[in-house]
Amino acid sequence: MEIVPNLSAASKGNNTSHSIFRWLAGVIMIAPATLIVIGLFLYPFMGSLVGSFRNESKEWTLDNYFYVLETYHMDLLFTIAICLISLVLVLALASLLAGWLRLKADPFVEFLFKIPLFVPFVVVGHAMRVFLAPHGTMNSLLASTGLFNPDSMPGVAFSTLGLIAALVWKNIGLTLLLVMGAFRGINSSYLEAARNSGAGSFRLIKDMMIPMSWGTISVAGILTFTSMIGNFSIPAMLGDGGGSQMLMIDLYYELIYRQDAGAANALGVISYIASMGAAIYYVKKVAKS
C-alpha cells in the first residue's frame, strides 16, 4: 500500500517557520533603536521621575515640586513664551524662504541658511554675544555710518530679543531643510495651474505649499520646540542674570550650586511634561505616515 505524504501538514510547518523567522528578523532590526531609546530616554526619565519625589533623606514627598513651582513658575512661563515666539518666527521664515527657493532656485542662498546646521550651540551663543553686544559688530557697523552715537546705542545680546535671535538663527537650518523637502515634493503642475489663474508667489506659498505640506511643517515645529526647550548653551551665554531664566539654567543652578538633586529632577520632569504634548503628536504623525 502506497503512503501519501501529508502535504498540508508540511506546508503548515513551513509557514510557521517562516513566521517565526520574520518575527525574529523584525526584533533584530528594531532592537538597536529600542535599546537606544530605553538607555538614553526611558531609563534617565524614570530615574528623574523617582528622584523628583524623594528628599535628601530618601523619603517620598512632594516638597520638590512645591519648591520648584513656587520659585521658578515665572521662569517656566518665560521659557515656554521664548520657545513659542522663536518657533513661530522659525516656521514663518523657513516656510517663506523654502517657498521662494522652490519657485526660484538659488543654491547660494540655500547654502547660507544651511550653515547653522553645522554650528554648535555654544559657538552660536558666543557669536551672538560678539555680534549683538553694546559695542559689538552690529553696533560698530551702525556707528560707522555716522548716523548713530556708539555710546548711546543699546545692546541686545543679553536681552530677550538677543536670546530669540540666537534660537531662531540656530534652528532655521533644520526647519528649512525639512520644509523645503516637502515643498519640492509638490507636483509642479499644481503650481503652474495656480500661476495661470493669476496667483502670485506669496499666494502660491500661503494657499498651496503650506497647506499641502502641513504635516511636515508640524513635525519640523515639534522637533524645533523640543530642541529649544532643552537648550542650555545659548541661554547660559545670552541670558539676563538679573531677570527670568530658561529652565535649563535653573536646573544647572540647582544641581551644581545648591546640589539639590530632588529639585533638579523636578525641573527635569516639568521640562519633560512641557515637551510631552509635542512628542506625542510627533509619534502619532510618524505612525500615520
Backbone as JSON, one array per atom type, in Angstrom:
{
  "sequence": "MEIVPNLSAASKGNNTSHSIFRWLAGVIMIAPATLIVIGLFLYPFMGSLVGSFRNESKEWTLDNYFYVLETYHMDLLFTIAICLISLVLVLALASLLAGWLRLKADPFVEFLFKIPLFVPFVVVGHAMRVFLAPHGTMNSLLASTGLFNPDSMPGVAFSTLGLIAALVWKNIGLTLLLVMGAFRGINSSYLEAARNSGAGSFRLIKDMMIPMSWGTISVAGILTFTSMIGNFSIPAMLGDGGGSQMLMIDLYYELIYRQDAGAANALGVISYIASMGAAIYYVKKVAKS",
  "N": [[0.85, -1.2, 0.0], [0.63, 2.21, -0.92], [2.08, 5.0, 0.62], [0.83, 8.19, 1.11], [2.22, 11.36, 1.36], [1.62, 13.8, 3.89], [0.86, 16.66, 2.73], [-0.36, 19.05, 3.45], [0.16, 19.33, 6.19], [2.94, 19.58, 6.15], [3.19, 21.95, 4.71], [1.96, 23.71, 6.49], [3.77, 23.6, 8.6], [6.04, 24.74, 7.4], [5.09, 27.34, 6.95], [4.78, 28.21, 9.58], [7.45, 28.19, 10.43], [8.52, 30.15, 8.74], [7.09, 32.38, 9.67], [8.04, 32.63, 12.29], [10.71, 33.16, 11.71], [10.5, 35.61, 10.34], [9.48, 37.15, 12.43], [11.61, 37.07, 14.27], [13.55, 38.33, 12.7], [12.43, 40.88, 12.48], [12.51, 41.68, 15.18], [15.28, 41.76, 15.6], [15.95, 43.83, 13.88], [14.71, 46.1, 14.99], [15.77, 46.17, 17.48], [18.3, 47.6, 18.08], [17.52, 50.38, 17.87], [15.46, 50.42, 19.76], [16.82, 49.76, 22.14], [18.49, 51.99, 22.33], [16.6, 54.05, 22.75], [15.54, 53.18, 25.2], [17.86, 53.23, 26.82], [18.83, 55.87, 26.6], [16.68, 57.55, 26.99], [14.22, 56.5, 28.33], [15.24, 55.2, 30.67], [16.82, 57.3, 31.98], [14.69, 59.11, 32.32], [12.91, 57.75, 34.04], [14.56, 57.56, 36.26], [14.82, 60.3, 36.91], [12.15, 60.88, 37.42], [11.52, 59.26, 39.67], [13.44, 60.26, 41.47], [12.57, 62.87, 41.74], [10.51, 62.79, 43.54], [11.62, 62.34, 45.98], [13.37, 63.24, 48.95], [16.39, 64.52, 50.55], [16.69, 62.71, 52.57], [15.79, 60.41, 51.48], [13.08, 60.07, 51.59], [9.65, 59.8, 50.58], [8.06, 62.47, 48.97], [6.34, 65.55, 48.12], [7.57, 67.91, 48.2], [9.66, 68.86, 46.6], [8.44, 69.58, 44.17], [6.66, 71.55, 45.06], [8.49, 73.48, 45.91], [9.88, 74.05, 43.5], [7.82, 74.98, 41.78], [6.97, 77.21, 43.2], [9.28, 78.76, 43.25], [10.26, 78.92, 40.62], [8.18, 79.44, 38.84], [7.71, 81.67, 37.21], [9.92, 81.55, 35.55], [9.34, 79.21, 34.18], [7.07, 79.98, 32.67], [8.32, 82.0, 31.21], [10.21, 80.5, 29.74], [8.54, 78.86, 28.11], [7.21, 80.88, 26.69], [9.35, 82.15, 25.31], [10.21, 79.99, 23.73], [7.92, 79.48, 22.16], [7.54, 81.93, 20.78], [9.96, 82.06, 19.37], [9.65, 79.72, 17.89], [7.43, 80.29, 16.22], [8.53, 82.36, 14.66], [10.65, 80.97, 13.43], [9.28, 78.98, 11.92], [7.73, 80.61, 10.24], [9.69, 82.1, 8.81], [11.16, 79.98, 7.67], [9.21, 78.73, 6.08], [8.5, 80.76, 4.23], [11.0, 81.24, 3.04], [11.65, 78.68, 2.06], [9.56, 78.35, 0.24], [10.19, 80.39, -1.58], [12.66, 79.48, -2.53], [11.78, 77.17, -3.71], [10.34, 78.11, -5.87], [12.14, 79.81, -7.15], [15.06, 78.77, -7.64], [18.01, 79.04, -5.76], [21.06, 78.25, -5.19], [23.15, 79.36, -3.64], [21.96, 81.02, -1.66], [20.47, 79.04, -0.4], [22.55, 77.47, 0.62], [23.68, 79.29, 2.46], [21.71, 79.45, 4.45], [21.77, 76.92, 5.45], [24.03, 76.73, 6.91], [23.81, 77.1, 9.79], [23.19, 74.5, 10.62], [25.55, 73.14, 11.07], [26.89, 74.43, 13.05], [27.9, 74.5, 16.37], [25.91, 74.81, 19.4], [27.09, 76.28, 21.49], [28.94, 77.81, 20.15], [27.27, 79.4, 18.62], [26.06, 80.89, 20.68], [28.29, 82.34, 21.68], [29.04, 83.76, 19.37], [26.79, 85.37, 18.95], [26.94, 86.93, 21.24], [29.2, 88.47, 20.67], [28.37, 89.72, 18.31], [25.99, 91.1, 18.94], [26.5, 92.64, 21.16], [26.78, 95.65, 23.3], [28.93, 97.23, 22.29], [29.45, 95.74, 20.08], [29.75, 93.92, 16.93], [27.52, 94.57, 15.25], [26.53, 97.07, 16.27], [28.86, 98.57, 15.94], [29.11, 98.65, 13.16], [26.8, 100.1, 12.54], [27.38, 102.49, 13.85], [29.52, 103.38, 12.35], [28.4, 104.58, 10.17], [27.87, 107.12, 10.92], [25.42, 108.04, 11.68], [24.52, 107.27, 14.11], [25.07, 107.4, 17.63], [27.69, 105.82, 19.14], [27.93, 105.45, 21.9], [25.44, 105.59, 22.97], [23.92, 103.62, 21.93], [21.82, 100.81, 22.23], [22.51, 97.5, 23.49], [21.62, 94.24, 22.5], [22.39, 91.76, 23.18], [22.2, 90.48, 25.69], [19.54, 90.4, 26.21], [16.0, 89.59, 25.98], [15.37, 89.73, 23.29], [17.85, 89.22, 22.05], [18.26, 86.57, 22.85], [16.1, 85.28, 21.57], [16.78, 85.83, 18.9], [19.16, 84.35, 18.62], [18.25, 81.7, 19.05], [16.45, 81.44, 16.92], [18.16, 81.75, 14.69], [19.86, 79.54, 14.98], [18.13, 77.35, 14.7], [16.93, 77.61, 12.24], [18.1, 76.32, 10.07], [17.69, 73.42, 10.12], [14.88, 73.34, 10.13], [14.29, 74.66, 7.72], [15.41, 72.82, 5.93], [13.73, 70.55, 6.24], [11.17, 71.6, 5.58], [11.61, 72.56, 3.0], [12.14, 70.19, 1.64], [9.58, 69.04, 1.7], [8.13, 70.95, 0.2], [9.36, 70.7, -2.29], [8.43, 68.27, -3.03], [5.92, 68.69, -4.01], [3.8, 68.52, -6.79], [4.74, 70.04, -9.77], [2.87, 70.76, -11.68], [0.58, 71.57, -10.34], [1.35, 74.01, -9.25], [1.89, 75.47, -11.58], [-0.66, 75.56, -12.71], [-1.98, 77.14, -10.83], [-0.52, 79.49, -11.12], [-1.23, 80.19, -13.73], [-3.79, 80.9, -13.23], [-3.52, 83.32, -12.09], [-2.27, 83.54, -9.62], [0.12, 84.88, -7.38], [3.57, 84.72, -6.19], [3.58, 84.81, -3.35], [0.97, 84.01, -2.72], [1.0, 81.46, -3.78], [2.73, 80.21, -2.0], [1.4, 80.6, 0.47], [-1.28, 79.66, 0.12], [-1.09, 77.23, -1.17], [1.41, 75.68, -1.01], [2.04, 75.61, 1.8], [-0.44, 74.57, 3.05], [-0.5, 72.04, 1.74], [1.74, 70.85, 2.71], [1.52, 70.66, 5.41], [1.74, 68.64, 7.34], [4.49, 67.9, 7.41], [5.56, 70.38, 8.13], [4.48, 70.64, 10.69], [5.77, 68.54, 12.05], [8.41, 69.44, 11.84], [8.17, 71.75, 13.39], [7.66, 70.63, 15.92], [10.04, 69.2, 16.48], [11.78, 71.37, 16.54], [10.76, 72.88, 18.7], [11.13, 71.15, 20.94], [13.9, 71.01, 20.87], [14.6, 73.66, 21.46], [13.52, 74.05, 24.06], [15.04, 72.41, 25.62], [17.55, 73.46, 25.47], [20.75, 74.57, 26.57], [23.26, 75.91, 26.27], [23.01, 78.32, 24.71], [21.09, 79.96, 26.23], [22.68, 80.15, 28.55], [24.82, 81.74, 27.78], [23.66, 84.02, 26.79], [21.62, 84.81, 28.44], [19.81, 86.95, 30.73], [21.2, 87.87, 33.66], [19.9, 89.12, 35.77], [17.19, 88.85, 35.42], [14.36, 86.87, 34.3], [15.0, 83.38, 33.7], [15.87, 80.68, 31.47], [14.59, 77.31, 31.8], [16.58, 75.32, 31.83], [18.82, 76.62, 32.79], [18.06, 77.11, 35.42], [17.9, 74.47, 36.28], [20.58, 73.69, 36.1], [21.65, 75.4, 38.05], [20.41, 74.45, 40.4], [21.42, 71.86, 40.51], [24.26, 72.06, 40.42], [25.17, 74.29, 42.01], [23.44, 74.53, 44.31], [23.25, 71.87, 44.78], [21.02, 70.25, 44.93], [19.53, 67.57, 44.21], [16.93, 66.58, 44.1], [15.25, 68.82, 43.56], [16.35, 69.53, 41.1], [15.72, 67.24, 39.6], [12.95, 67.47, 39.66], [12.59, 69.81, 38.14], [13.55, 68.79, 35.73], [11.59, 66.84, 35.15], [9.35, 68.48, 34.83], [10.15, 69.82, 32.54], [10.14, 67.66, 30.77], [7.38, 67.14, 30.75], [6.45, 69.51, 29.62], [7.36, 69.18, 27.05], [6.07, 66.91, 26.31], [3.51, 66.88, 25.1], [4.04, 67.81, 22.5], [5.79, 65.79, 21.71], [4.16, 63.5, 21.75], [2.34, 64.11, 19.73], [4.12, 64.13, 17.59], [4.94, 61.41, 17.49], [2.49, 60.19, 16.83], [2.11, 61.31, 14.33], [4.25, 60.27, 12.87], [3.6, 57.55, 13.04], [1.23, 57.47, 11.54], [2.19, 58.12, 9.01]],
  "CA": [[0.0, 0.0, 0.0], [1.47, 3.41, -1.07], [1.84, 6.01, 1.65], [0.76, 9.54, 0.55], [2.68, 12.31, 2.38], [0.67, 14.83, 4.34], [1.39, 17.91, 2.21], [-0.92, 20.2, 4.18], [0.88, 19.47, 7.45], [4.27, 20.1, 5.85], [3.04, 23.36, 4.33], [1.68, 24.47, 7.7], [5.02, 23.71, 9.35], [6.89, 25.72, 6.73], [4.55, 28.69, 7.2], [5.11, 28.56, 10.96], [8.89, 28.51, 10.48], [8.72, 31.45, 8.1], [6.54, 33.41, 10.55], [9.0, 32.82, 13.39], [11.91, 33.8, 11.15], [10.18, 37.02, 10.09], [9.36, 37.81, 13.73], [12.96, 37.25, 14.81], [14.23, 39.35, 11.89], [11.89, 42.17, 12.88], [13.03, 42.01, 16.51], [16.69, 42.12, 15.44], [16.05, 45.12, 13.2], [14.29, 47.21, 15.85], [16.44, 46.09, 18.79], [19.23, 48.71, 18.36], [16.8, 51.63, 18.12], [14.73, 50.28, 21.02], [17.79, 49.84, 23.24], [18.93, 53.39, 22.44], [15.52, 54.8, 23.38], [15.47, 52.78, 26.61], [19.05, 53.65, 27.55], [19.08, 57.32, 26.57], [15.48, 58.34, 27.32], [13.33, 55.94, 29.34], [15.94, 54.98, 31.94], [17.04, 58.59, 32.67], [13.42, 59.72, 32.71], [12.4, 57.07, 35.23], [15.41, 57.98, 37.37], [14.43, 61.66, 37.29], [10.79, 60.85, 37.98], [11.59, 58.73, 41.03], [14.22, 61.18, 42.29], [11.85, 64.13, 41.99], [9.58, 62.59, 44.65], [12.36, 61.95, 47.18], [14.22, 64.29, 49.5], [17.74, 64.09, 50.88], [16.59, 61.55, 53.47], [15.2, 59.33, 50.69], [11.66, 59.94, 51.92], [8.76, 60.2, 49.5], [7.49, 63.78, 49.27], [6.05, 66.46, 47.0], [8.2, 69.2, 48.52], [10.49, 69.33, 45.47], [7.58, 70.25, 43.2], [6.18, 72.79, 45.67], [9.6, 74.43, 45.89], [10.18, 74.43, 42.12], [6.73, 75.79, 41.25], [6.96, 78.49, 43.91], [10.49, 79.54, 42.96], [10.59, 79.06, 39.2], [7.0, 79.46, 37.98], [7.88, 82.71, 36.2], [10.9, 81.05, 34.58], [8.64, 78.24, 33.33], [6.29, 80.76, 31.7], [9.29, 82.68, 30.35], [10.77, 79.51, 28.83], [7.53, 78.49, 27.12], [6.97, 82.04, 25.83], [10.5, 82.31, 24.42], [10.22, 78.9, 22.75], [6.8, 79.64, 21.23], [7.83, 83.07, 19.91], [11.03, 81.65, 18.46], [9.12, 78.71, 16.98], [6.61, 80.97, 15.21], [9.44, 83.06, 13.75], [11.39, 79.98, 12.64], [8.38, 78.37, 10.94], [7.35, 81.62, 9.24], [10.84, 82.37, 7.95], [11.51, 78.78, 6.91], [8.18, 78.5, 5.06], [8.64, 81.76, 3.17], [12.26, 81.03, 2.33], [11.56, 77.43, 1.32], [8.7, 78.6, -0.91], [10.93, 81.19, -2.56], [13.67, 78.62, -3.14], [11.08, 76.2, -4.57], [9.93, 78.79, -7.09], [13.31, 80.41, -7.79], [16.2, 78.08, -7.02], [19.22, 79.84, -5.54], [21.92, 77.39, -4.37], [23.98, 80.11, -2.7], [21.11, 81.38, -0.53], [20.16, 77.79, 0.29], [23.75, 77.1, 1.38], [23.84, 80.21, 3.58], [20.77, 79.15, 5.52], [22.07, 75.6, 5.99], [25.23, 76.83, 7.75], [23.54, 76.85, 11.21], [23.13, 73.07, 10.92], [26.87, 72.61, 11.42], [27.5, 75.29, 14.06], [27.48, 74.08, 17.72], [25.12, 75.78, 20.16], [27.95, 77.17, 22.27], [29.54, 78.76, 19.2], [26.21, 80.36, 18.3], [25.93, 81.79, 21.82], [29.43, 83.26, 21.73], [28.98, 84.64, 18.2], [25.76, 86.38, 19.18], [27.47, 87.87, 22.24], [30.11, 89.39, 19.98], [27.67, 90.47, 17.27], [24.9, 91.92, 19.46], [26.91, 93.35, 22.38], [26.66, 97.12, 23.17], [29.98, 97.7, 21.38], [29.72, 94.6, 19.22], [29.9, 94.1, 15.49], [26.37, 95.25, 14.64], [26.53, 98.48, 16.66], [30.03, 99.22, 15.34], [28.79, 98.93, 11.76], [25.82, 101.2, 12.5], [28.05, 103.73, 14.27], [30.43, 103.82, 11.3], [27.67, 105.39, 9.2], [27.78, 108.48, 11.44], [24.03, 108.38, 12.0], [24.21, 106.83, 15.47], [26.09, 107.62, 18.66], [28.05, 104.48, 19.65], [27.82, 105.38, 23.36], [24.03, 105.57, 23.37], [23.23, 102.54, 21.23], [21.57, 99.68, 23.14], [22.95, 96.16, 23.1], [20.53, 93.27, 22.68], [22.99, 90.44, 23.38], [21.77, 89.87, 26.94], [18.12, 90.67, 26.37], [15.11, 88.58, 25.41], [15.5, 89.81, 21.83], [19.07, 88.52, 21.66], [18.03, 85.13, 23.04], [15.23, 84.82, 20.48], [17.54, 85.89, 17.65], [20.09, 83.23, 18.58], [17.5, 80.45, 18.88], [15.91, 81.41, 15.56], [19.24, 81.52, 13.72], [20.39, 78.19, 15.12], [17.15, 76.33, 14.32], [16.37, 77.84, 10.91], [18.67, 75.41, 9.09], [16.98, 72.14, 10.1], [13.49, 73.58, 9.74], [14.29, 74.94, 6.29], [15.7, 71.58, 5.22], [12.53, 69.71, 6.25], [10.07, 72.25, 4.84], [11.97, 72.63, 1.59], [11.92, 68.86, 1.09], [8.14, 68.87, 1.47], [7.71, 71.82, -0.9], [9.87, 70.16, -3.55], [7.65, 67.09, -3.37], [4.65, 69.1, -4.61], [3.81, 68.42, -8.24], [4.87, 71.36, -10.4], [1.69, 71.09, -12.48], [-0.34, 72.31, -9.48], [1.84, 75.39, -9.15], [1.71, 76.12, -12.88], [-2.09, 75.83, -12.87], [-2.3, 78.3, -9.98], [0.08, 80.67, -11.75], [-2.05, 80.54, -14.89], [-5.02, 81.51, -12.72], [-3.21, 84.65, -11.59], [-1.7, 83.54, -8.26], [1.49, 85.33, -7.25], [4.46, 83.86, -5.42], [3.16, 84.73, -1.95], [-0.25, 83.19, -2.63], [1.39, 80.06, -4.01], [3.3, 79.69, -0.75], [0.42, 80.64, 1.56], [-2.52, 78.94, -0.14], [-0.87, 75.91, -1.77], [2.54, 74.91, -0.48], [1.93, 75.38, 3.24], [-1.48, 73.59, 3.37], [-0.18, 70.71, 1.22], [2.9, 70.31, 3.44], [1.33, 70.99, 6.82], [2.23, 67.56, 8.19], [5.93, 68.05, 7.57], [5.81, 71.62, 8.88], [4.17, 70.36, 12.09], [6.86, 67.73, 12.6], [9.57, 70.34, 11.99], [7.91, 72.6, 14.55], [7.8, 69.83, 17.15], [11.47, 68.97, 16.7], [12.39, 72.65, 16.9], [10.32, 73.27, 20.04], [11.82, 70.32, 21.93], [15.31, 71.41, 20.88], [14.71, 74.95, 22.15], [13.18, 73.99, 25.48], [16.1, 71.7, 26.31], [18.85, 74.05, 25.17], [21.44, 75.16, 27.72], [24.41, 76.74, 25.93], [22.61, 79.66, 24.27], [20.62, 80.75, 27.38], [23.76, 80.39, 29.51], [25.71, 82.79, 27.3], [22.91, 85.22, 26.41], [20.56, 85.11, 29.38], [19.93, 88.11, 31.61], [21.43, 87.38, 35.01], [19.02, 89.76, 36.74], [15.78, 88.65, 35.09], [13.92, 85.49, 34.18], [15.95, 82.48, 33.06], [15.33, 79.46, 30.89], [14.54, 76.25, 32.8], [17.83, 74.58, 31.9], [19.73, 77.38, 33.65], [17.62, 76.82, 36.78], [18.28, 73.1, 36.58], [22.03, 73.72, 36.33], [21.89, 76.07, 39.33], [20.01, 73.56, 41.49], [22.26, 70.66, 40.55], [25.69, 72.35, 40.62], [25.43, 75.24, 43.09], [22.72, 74.13, 45.53], [23.41, 70.42, 44.9], [19.71, 69.72, 45.31], [19.16, 66.67, 43.11], [15.47, 66.45, 44.04], [14.7, 69.97, 42.83], [16.81, 69.43, 39.71], [14.91, 66.21, 38.96], [11.6, 68.02, 39.47], [12.67, 70.69, 36.97], [13.67, 67.94, 34.55], [10.29, 66.23, 34.87], [8.49, 69.55, 34.3], [10.58, 70.03, 31.15], [9.61, 66.52, 30.02], [5.94, 67.34, 30.58], [6.26, 70.61, 28.66], [7.65, 68.67, 25.71], [5.38, 65.65, 26.07], [2.43, 67.04, 24.12], [4.65, 67.87, 21.17], [6.37, 64.49, 21.39], [3.07, 62.57, 21.45], [1.85, 64.47, 18.39], [5.14, 63.7, 16.63], [4.87, 59.95, 17.37], [1.28, 59.87, 16.08], [2.31, 61.73, 12.94], [5.15, 59.29, 12.27], [2.87, 56.3, 12.92], [0.29, 57.57, 10.42], [2.91, 58.14, 7.74]],
  "C": [[0.88, 1.24, 0.0], [1.06, 4.46, -0.04], [1.91, 7.39, 1.01], [1.2, 10.54, 1.63], [1.62, 13.36, 2.68], [1.22, 16.2, 3.94], [0.88, 19.11, 2.99], [-0.19, 20.42, 5.5], [2.27, 20.04, 7.22], [4.22, 21.58, 5.49], [2.78, 24.22, 5.56], [2.94, 24.64, 8.54], [5.97, 24.72, 8.74], [6.41, 27.14, 6.98], [4.87, 29.15, 8.62], [6.57, 28.95, 11.1], [9.17, 29.87, 9.87], [8.21, 32.58, 8.98], [7.49, 33.7, 11.7], [10.25, 33.53, 12.9], [11.66, 35.28, 10.9], [10.07, 37.79, 11.4], [10.73, 38.08, 14.34], [13.73, 38.32, 14.03], [13.74, 40.74, 12.25], [12.42, 42.62, 14.23], [14.48, 42.46, 16.41], [16.83, 43.5, 14.82], [15.7, 46.28, 14.13], [15.02, 47.23, 17.18], [17.41, 47.24, 19.03], [18.52, 50.02, 18.68], [16.06, 51.58, 19.46], [15.66, 50.41, 22.22], [18.3, 51.27, 23.43], [17.87, 54.24, 23.13], [15.43, 54.48, 24.87], [16.65, 53.34, 27.4], [19.22, 55.15, 27.65], [17.86, 58.15, 26.96], [14.69, 57.74, 28.48], [14.02, 55.76, 30.69], [16.26, 56.29, 32.66], [15.74, 59.24, 33.13], [12.86, 59.08, 33.97], [13.23, 57.43, 36.45], [15.06, 59.37, 37.85], [13.06, 61.68, 37.95], [10.8, 60.36, 39.42], [12.32, 59.71, 41.95], [13.5, 62.47, 42.61], [10.88, 64.02, 43.16], [10.29, 62.19, 45.94], [13.24, 63.1, 47.64], [15.59, 63.73, 49.85], [17.75, 62.88, 51.81], [15.97, 60.35, 52.79], [13.74, 59.06, 51.07], [10.82, 60.44, 50.75], [8.04, 61.49, 49.88], [7.2, 64.55, 47.99], [6.72, 67.82, 47.19], [9.03, 69.75, 47.36], [9.64, 70.09, 44.46], [7.01, 71.55, 43.77], [7.26, 73.87, 45.61], [9.85, 74.95, 44.47], [9.09, 75.34, 41.56], [6.65, 77.16, 41.92], [8.12, 79.37, 43.49], [10.63, 79.86, 41.48], [9.36, 79.12, 38.3], [7.1, 80.53, 36.9], [8.89, 82.28, 35.13], [10.27, 80.02, 33.65], [7.83, 78.96, 32.27], [7.21, 81.47, 30.71], [9.86, 81.71, 29.31], [9.79, 79.14, 27.73], [7.27, 79.65, 26.17], [8.11, 82.23, 24.84], [10.49, 81.24, 23.33], [9.1, 79.06, 21.73], [7.04, 80.81, 20.27], [8.9, 82.7, 18.89], [10.53, 80.64, 17.44], [8.29, 79.34, 15.87], [7.5, 81.67, 14.19], [10.19, 82.08, 12.86], [10.5, 79.39, 11.56], [7.98, 79.36, 9.86], [8.5, 81.88, 8.27], [11.18, 81.17, 7.08], [10.49, 78.52, 5.8], [8.3, 79.49, 3.9], [9.9, 81.53, 2.35], [12.22, 79.75, 1.5], [10.66, 77.59, 0.09], [9.42, 79.39, -1.99], [11.99, 80.35, -3.27], [13.03, 77.56, -4.03], [10.7, 76.84, -5.9], [11.11, 79.34, -7.87], [14.56, 79.84, -7.11], [17.41, 79.0, -6.94], [20.14, 79.03, -4.62], [22.73, 78.14, -3.33], [23.18, 80.5, -1.46], [20.75, 80.14, 0.28], [21.34, 77.34, 1.15], [23.92, 77.98, 2.61], [22.94, 79.83, 4.75], [20.93, 77.74, 6.07], [23.3, 75.61, 6.89], [24.92, 76.58, 9.22], [23.45, 75.38, 11.59], [24.44, 72.56, 11.49], [27.58, 73.44, 12.49], [27.01, 74.85, 15.44], [26.75, 75.2, 18.46], [26.01, 76.77, 20.9], [28.63, 78.2, 21.38], [28.52, 79.81, 18.8], [26.05, 81.37, 19.43], [27.06, 82.8, 21.88], [29.39, 84.24, 20.56], [27.94, 85.73, 18.38], [26.18, 87.38, 20.25], [28.35, 88.93, 21.58], [29.34, 90.29, 19.02], [26.68, 91.47, 17.84], [25.25, 92.7, 20.72], [26.8, 94.86, 22.19], [27.71, 97.73, 22.26], [30.41, 96.57, 20.45], [29.74, 94.96, 17.75], [28.75, 94.9, 14.89], [26.35, 96.74, 14.99], [27.72, 99.24, 16.08], [29.77, 99.57, 13.88], [27.79, 100.08, 11.65], [26.47, 102.52, 12.88], [28.97, 104.27, 13.19], [29.73, 104.65, 10.23], [27.58, 106.85, 9.64], [26.39, 108.92, 11.82], [23.66, 108.04, 13.43], [25.38, 107.13, 16.38], [26.45, 106.27, 19.27], [27.89, 104.34, 21.15], [26.38, 105.29, 23.84], [23.25, 104.45, 22.7], [23.03, 101.35, 22.16], [22.15, 98.39, 22.58], [21.85, 95.16, 23.41], [21.07, 91.88, 22.99], [22.43, 89.75, 24.61], [20.31, 90.18, 27.25], [17.31, 89.52, 25.79], [15.21, 88.56, 23.89], [16.74, 89.07, 21.34], [18.93, 87.02, 21.79], [17.16, 84.56, 21.93], [15.98, 84.79, 19.16], [18.49, 84.71, 17.53], [19.37, 81.91, 18.36], [16.93, 80.33, 17.47], [17.01, 81.09, 14.56], [19.74, 80.09, 13.78], [19.43, 77.15, 14.55], [16.59, 76.51, 12.91], [16.86, 76.82, 9.9], [17.91, 74.1, 8.98], [15.54, 72.31, 9.64], [13.38, 73.85, 8.25], [14.51, 73.67, 5.49], [14.46, 70.69, 5.13], [11.41, 70.31, 5.41], [10.37, 72.29, 3.35], [11.82, 71.26, 0.91], [10.46, 68.59, 0.8], [7.66, 69.71, 0.3], [8.17, 71.27, -2.25], [9.14, 68.88, -3.97], [6.3, 67.42, -3.98], [4.78, 69.08, -6.13], [3.8, 69.82, -8.86], [3.64, 71.76, -11.21], [0.65, 71.85, -11.65], [0.07, 73.78, -9.4], [1.65, 76.14, -10.46], [0.25, 76.46, -13.12], [-2.51, 77.05, -12.04], [-1.72, 79.58, -10.56], [-0.76, 81.13, -12.94], [-3.37, 81.18, -14.48], [-4.79, 82.86, -12.09], [-2.61, 84.69, -10.19], [-0.25, 83.99, -8.3], [2.31, 84.39, -6.37], [3.99, 83.7, -3.98], [1.92, 83.87, -1.79], [0.05, 81.73, -2.9], [1.92, 79.44, -2.72], [2.22, 79.55, 0.31], [-0.76, 79.71, 1.33], [-2.31, 77.55, -0.73], [0.23, 75.13, -1.05], [2.38, 74.59, 1.0], [0.8, 74.41, 3.58], [-1.14, 72.18, 2.9], [0.98, 70.07, 1.97], [2.75, 70.49, 4.94], [1.84, 69.9, 7.76], [3.71, 67.67, 8.46], [6.28, 69.29, 8.37], [5.53, 71.4, 10.37], [5.27, 69.55, 12.75], [8.1, 68.58, 12.81], [9.39, 71.25, 13.19], [8.08, 71.87, 15.87], [9.26, 69.59, 17.48], [12.16, 70.26, 17.14], [12.02, 73.06, 18.32], [11.04, 72.46, 21.12], [13.3, 70.65, 22.0], [15.5, 72.71, 21.65], [14.51, 74.82, 23.65], [14.26, 73.27, 26.28], [17.48, 72.29, 26.09], [19.44, 74.72, 26.4], [22.48, 76.19, 27.31], [24.01, 78.17, 25.57], [22.04, 80.48, 25.43], [21.72, 81.05, 28.39], [24.63, 81.55, 29.09], [24.98, 84.09, 26.99], [21.84, 85.62, 27.41], [20.86, 86.33, 30.24], [20.05, 87.63, 33.05], [20.49, 87.98, 36.04], [17.55, 89.54, 36.49], [15.42, 87.18, 35.04], [14.94, 84.67, 33.38], [15.2, 81.33, 32.4], [15.45, 78.33, 31.93], [15.85, 75.49, 32.92], [18.87, 75.3, 32.74], [19.36, 77.14, 35.12], [18.03, 75.41, 37.19], [19.78, 73.01, 36.89], [22.34, 74.34, 37.69], [21.55, 75.14, 40.5], [20.96, 72.38, 41.62], [23.7, 70.96, 40.93], [25.93, 73.22, 41.85], [24.72, 74.85, 44.39], [22.85, 72.64, 45.8], [22.14, 69.77, 45.45], [19.21, 68.86, 44.15], [17.65, 66.53, 42.98], [14.83, 67.58, 43.27], [15.11, 69.93, 41.37], [16.01, 68.38, 38.96], [13.49, 66.7, 38.71], [11.57, 68.97, 38.28], [12.78, 69.88, 35.68], [12.35, 67.31, 34.16], [9.33, 67.27, 34.29], [8.86, 69.84, 32.85], [10.09, 68.9, 30.26], [8.13, 66.73, 29.73], [5.65, 68.45, 29.57], [6.48, 70.15, 27.23], [6.78, 67.48, 25.34], [4.27, 65.78, 25.03], [2.96, 67.08, 22.7], [5.19, 66.51, 20.77], [5.28, 63.47, 21.03], [2.51, 62.85, 20.06], [2.83, 63.98, 17.32], [5.06, 62.19, 16.41], [3.64, 59.54, 16.57], [1.44, 60.21, 14.61], [3.19, 60.73, 12.21], [4.42, 57.97, 12.06], [1.9, 56.32, 11.75], [0.99, 57.51, 9.07], [3.63, 56.83, 7.48]]
}
